[in-house]
């Protein structure tokens, strides 16, 4: 078993093309605002992967996210990788 496989705690599900995630930088769930719209790349029971442009989230930042058809929930930015200049891929961990 590879080291990569050992890191995975849940199966990943690839989402249909053009599935969007809406991210609010507010920590108040009653004040959800669409601060960032991202493309939802994959989901699991514990989080999701999103791709976005020209906006920088910070690792460990607390956010609220509406991913696909799910209701808004509290989450944190687990990691961020720059794919190209101004294009980012982030791992989001659900906290609920």
C-alpha positions in Angstrom: 0.0 0.0 0.0 1.4 3.4 -1.0 2.0 6.2 1.5 -0.7 8.2 -0.5 -3.3 5.5 0.2 -2.5 5.4 3.9 -3.2 9.2 4.2 -6.8 8.8 2.9 -9.4 8.2 5.6 -12.4 8.3 3.3 -13.1 7.5 -0.3 -13.2 10.4 -2.7 -16.1 11.0 -5.0 -15.6 13.0 -8.2 -18.4 15.5 -8.7 -20.3 16.2 -11.9 -18.7 18.8 -14.3 -19.4 22.5 -13.3 -20.4 21.7 -9.7 -19.8 24.9 -7.7 -18.9 25.6 -4.1 -19.7 28.9 -2.5 -17.4 30.0 0.3 -18.1 32.6 3.0 -15.2 34.1 4.9 -17.6 35.0 7.7 -17.5 32.8 10.8 -21.1 33.6 11.6 -23.3 31.0 9.9 -26.2 33.5 9.8 -24.2 36.0 7.7 -23.3 33.7 4.8 -21.9 35.7 1.8 -20.6 34.5 -1.5 -17.0 35.8 -1.0 -15.6 33.1 -3.2 -17.1 30.8 -5.9 -15.0 27.8 -6.7 -15.2 24.7 -8.8 -15.9 21.6 -6.7 -13.5 18.9 -7.9 -14.0 16.1 -5.4 -15.9 15.3 -2.2 -15.6 12.9 0.7 -17.5 12.5 3.9 -15.0 14.7 5.7 -14.3 17.4 3.1 -13.9 18.5 -0.4 -11.3 19.8 -2.9 -12.0 23.1 -4.7 -10.2 25.0 -7.5 -10.4 28.8 -7.6 -8.6 31.8 -9.2 -7.2 35.1 -8.0 -8.1 34.8 -4.4 -6.0 33.5 -1.6 -7.4 31.6 1.4 -5.0 30.8 4.3 -4.2 27.4 5.6 -6.2 26.7 8.8 -8.6 29.5 8.0 -12.1 28.9 9.3 -14.8 29.4 6.6 -18.4 28.4 5.8 -19.0 26.5 2.6 -21.9 25.4 0.5 -20.6 22.5 -1.6 -22.8 21.3 -4.4 -26.3 20.5 -3.0 -25.2 20.5 0.6 -26.3 23.2 3.1 -23.8 25.7 4.4 -21.5 24.2 7.0 -18.5 25.3 9.1 -15.1 24.1 7.6 -11.4 24.8 7.6 -8.8 25.1 4.9 -6.6 22.1 5.4 -4.1 22.8 2.6 -3.6 25.0 -0.5 -1.6 24.3 -3.6 -0.9 26.7 -6.4 -1.5 25.0 -9.7 -0.5 27.9 -11.9 -0.1 31.6 -11.5 -3.3 32.8 -9.8 -5.0 29.3 -9.9 -5.3 27.4 -6.6 -6.4 24.0 -5.4 -7.5 23.8 -1.7 -8.5 20.9 0.5 -11.4 21.8 2.8 -12.2 19.8 5.9 -15.8 19.9 7.2 -16.0 20.6 10.9 -19.7 19.6 11.3 
